[in-house]
Amino acid sequence: MKVIGVGFSCMDVYEKLGKAYPTGNGVDWGIHLKRMGVPVSILSVVGADAYGEEMKKALEKEGIDISYLHTAKGDTCRMMMDLKNGVDRVHLEEIEGVMADFSLTKEDKDYIKTFDYMHTDLFGNVLKDLPELRAAGVKVVMDFSVFSDDPEYNTDENFKNVDYVFLSYEQEDDYILEHLKRIYSFGPKLVTATLGENGSICYDGEKFHRYGIVKTEVVNTVGAGDSYIAGFTYGIIHNYEIEESMALGAKTSAGVVSKFEPY
């Protein structure tokens, strides 16, 4: 199986700590899957600057194919970060840089069509291309993060062009159960909500599957969702049962929240 992360990438920059990390939904997801032994490519854009070089070197070090990680004139996208209470990450400001003008070319789309699975997000300007990519047989894993009920993204078109929907919420309640059912009605194979310390819940059209967390000391709260999705995706492509995929997602996530780095 070949998988590709397509869309948003950036550097998380902690100026007060003097730290910066290459990241992005698909980048984090891809690094975790590559460490599990799955061949991974990343398709995005970085700037012709030091951060862009850092992104390339980090992904190459992980053994990820970056032949379609484009370089554009300008600055690599940066997410300025801070720490709250020494644990919780705070997003201060996004400096879009070259991500602002990123979109898939015909060559990009032809390349993506050679893969079995692609991961994407809401902010990589890829949504309009999903019907064409899925028609070519590519299965789409989409991270809606906390925006699945945002009017801008909570659309029939978005949900019906995704095979595996992931979203973030806080707890199991009547709202989230109905929300998962509604999203499923548009055609995804599975709809999964991560619930932080309350575990996760997945709807398969017939029943809800639930899984808790793998308890660990929490040092970092950024990257938990991406790592969960990576573990779950590994289960999908290896035909695991749903609960097994959820368990691997929880285990992978626990490995991230217990350290500072996002992967």
C-alpha positions in Angstrom: 0.0 0.0 0.0 1.2 3.5 -0.9 0.0 6.5 1.1 0.5 10.3 0.6 -0.1 13.3 2.8 -1.4 16.2 0.7 -2.1 19.8 1.7 -1.1 22.0 4.7 2.5 22.0 6.1 4.2 24.6 8.3 6.8 25.1 11.0 5.6 25.4 14.6 7.8 28.1 16.0 8.3 28.6 19.8 10.2 31.8 19.9 10.4 32.0 23.7 11.9 28.5 23.8 14.1 28.8 20.8 12.5 25.7 19.2 10.9 25.1 15.8 9.4 21.8 14.3 8.4 20.8 10.8 4.7 19.9 11.0 1.3 20.0 9.5 -1.6 17.5 9.7 -0.3 15.3 6.9 3.3 15.7 7.8 2.8 14.4 11.3 0.5 11.6 10.0 3.0 10.6 7.4 6.0 10.5 9.8 4.1 8.2 12.2 3.0 5.9 9.4 6.5 5.7 7.9 7.9 4.8 11.3 5.3 1.9 11.3 6.8 0.7 8.0 4.4 2.2 5.5 5.8 3.9 2.4 4.8 7.6 2.6 5.1 10.6 0.3 4.3 14.2 1.1 2.9 16.7 -1.4 2.8 20.3 -0.2 4.9 23.5 -0.5 7.7 25.2 1.4 9.5 28.4 0.9 13.0 29.0 -0.4 14.2 29.7 3.1 15.9 28.0 6.1 12.7 26.6 7.4 11.9 25.1 4.0 15.3 23.3 4.0 14.6 22.2 7.6 11.3 20.6 6.5 13.0 18.8 3.6 15.8 17.5 5.7 13.5 16.3 8.5 11.3 14.4 6.1 14.2 12.9 4.2 15.7 11.8 7.5 12.4 9.9 8.2 12.7 8.2 4.8 9.7 10.0 3.3 9.5 10.7 -0.4 9.6 14.5 -0.9 9.8 14.5 -4.7 6.5 16.4 -4.8 7.3 18.7 -1.9 7.4 21.9 -3.9 9.6 24.9 -3.2 8.3 28.3 -4.0 9.8 31.8 -3.8 8.9 33.2 -0.4 8.6 32.1 3.2 7.6 28.7 4.6 4.3 28.8 6.4 4.9 29.4 10.1 2.6 28.9 13.1 3.8 31.0 16.0 3.3 29.0 19.2 3.4 29.4 23.0 2.9 27.3 26.1 0.1 27.7 28.6 0.6 26.2 32.0 3.8 24.5 30.7 1.7 21.9 28.8 -1.1 23.3 26.6 0.0 24.6 23.2 -1.4 28.0 22.2 -1.5 29.1 18.6 -0.6 32.8 18.5 -0.5 33.7 14.8 -0.3 32.0 11.5 2.0 33.4 8.9 0.8 31.8 5.7 3.8 32.4 3.4 3.8 30.3 0.3 0.9 28.1 1.6 -1.4 31.0 0.7 -1.1 30.4 -3.0 -0.8 26.6 -3.0 -3.0 24.5 -5.2 -2.7 21.2 -7.0 -1.4 21.1 -10.6 -2.5 18.5 -13.1 0.9 16.8 -12.6 0.3 16.8 -8.8 -3.1 15.2 -9.3 -1.8 12.6 -11.7 0.9 11.7 -9.1 -1.7 11.4 -6.3 -3.7 9.1 -8.5 -0.9 6.5 -8.2 -1.5 6.1 -4.5 -4.0 3.9 -2.6 -4.7 6.4 0.3 -4.3 10.1 0.7 -4.6 12.2 3.9 -5.6 15.8 3.6 -7.0 18.6 5.6 -9.2 21.7 5.4 -6.5 24.2 4.8 -4.4 22.9 2.0 -6.7 24.1 -0.8 -7.4 20.5 -1.9 -11.1 20.1 -1.2 -12.2 21.0 -4.8 -10.0 18.2 -6.2 -11.3 15.4 -4.1 -14.1 14.2 -6.5 -11.5 13.8 -9.3 -9.0 12.0 -7.0 -11.6 9.6 -5.5 -13.0 8.8 -9.0 -9.5 7.6 -9.8 -9.7 5.1 -6.9 -7.8 7.0 -4.2 -9.3 6.6 -0.8 -9.4 9.8 1.2 -8.6 10.2 4.9 -9.8 13.7 6.0 -9.0 15.5 9.3 -11.8 17.9 10.0 -10.2 18.8 13.4 -12.6 20.9 15.4 -14.3 22.4 12.3 -16.7 19.7 11.3 -19.7 21.8 12.3 -18.3 25.1 11.1 -20.7 26.4 8.4 -17.7 26.9 6.0 -16.8 23.2 6.1 -20.0 21.5 7.3 -21.2 20.8 3.8 -22.7 17.9 1.9 -20.0 18.2 -0.7 -17.1 17.9 1.7 -18.5 14.9 3.6 -19.5 12.9 0.5 -16.0 13.1 -1.0 -14.2 11.5 1.9 -13.9 7.8 2.8 -12.7 8.1 6.4 -13.8 11.2 8.4 -11.9 12.2 11.6 -13.0 15.1 13.8 -12.3 16.4 17.3 -14.8 16.9 20.1 -14.7 16.9 23.9 -17.0 14.2 25.1 -19.7 11.7 24.1 -23.2 13.3 24.2 -26.3 13.3 22.1 -25.0 16.0 19.8 -21.9 14.1 18.7 -23.7 10.8 18.2 -26.2 12.5 15.9 -23.4 14.5 14.2 -21.5 11.3 13.4 -24.7 9.7 12.0 -25.4 12.7 9.8 -21.9 12.8 8.4 -22.1 9.1 7.7 -25.3 9.6 5.7 -23.3 11.4 3.0 -21.3 8.3 2.2 -18.0 7.9 4.2 -17.1 4.4 5.2 -16.3 5.3 8.8 -16.7 8.5 10.9 -14.6 8.9 14.0 -14.4 11.5 16.7 -11.5 11.8 19.1 -12.6 13.0 22.5 -9.4 13.9 24.2 -9.1 12.3 27.6 -12.5 10.7 27.0 -11.1 8.4 24.3 -12.7 8.0 20.8 -15.9 6.9 19.2 -16.4 5.5 15.6 -19.7 5.1 13.7 -19.8 2.4 10.9 -23.4 2.9 9.8 -24.8 0.2 12.1 -23.2 0.7 15.5 -20.9 2.9 17.6 -17.5 1.6 18.5 -15.8 3.1 21.6 -12.2 3.0 22.9 -10.6 4.8 25.8 -7.1 6.2 26.1 -3.7 4.7 26.9 -2.8 6.5 30.1 0.5 8.4 30.2 2.0 11.6 31.5 0.8 14.5 29.4 3.6 16.8 28.2 2.3 17.8 24.8 -1.2 18.3 23.5 -0.3 19.2 19.9 -0.1 16.2 17.5 -2.4 13.9 19.5 -5.1 13.9 16.8 -2.7 13.4 13.9 -1.0 10.5 15.6 -4.3 8.9 16.4 -5.4 9.1 12.8 -2.0 7.6 11.7 -2.5 4.6 14.0 -6.1 4.2 12.8 -5.1 4.5 9.2 -2.5 1.8 9.7 -5.3 -0.4 10.9 -7.5 0.5 7.9 -4.9 -0.4 5.3 -4.0 -3.7 7.1 -7.7 -4.7 7.5 -7.8 -4.5 11.3 -11.1 -4.6 13.1 -12.4 -1.2 14.0 -11.6 -1.5 17.7 -8.1 -2.7 16.8 -7.6 0.4 14.7 -8.9 2.6 17.5 -6.6 0.9 20.0 -3.5 1.5 17.7 -4.6 5.1 17.3 -4.8 5.6 21.1 -1.4 3.9 21.6 0.2 6.1 18.9 -1.3 9.2 20.4 -0.1 8.3 23.9 3.4 8.2 22.6 3.1 11.8 21.3 1.5 13.5 24.3 4.1 12.1 26.6 6.9 14.1 25.0 7.4 17.7 23.7 8.0 16.9 20.1 4.9 16.4 17.8 6.1 13.0 16.6 
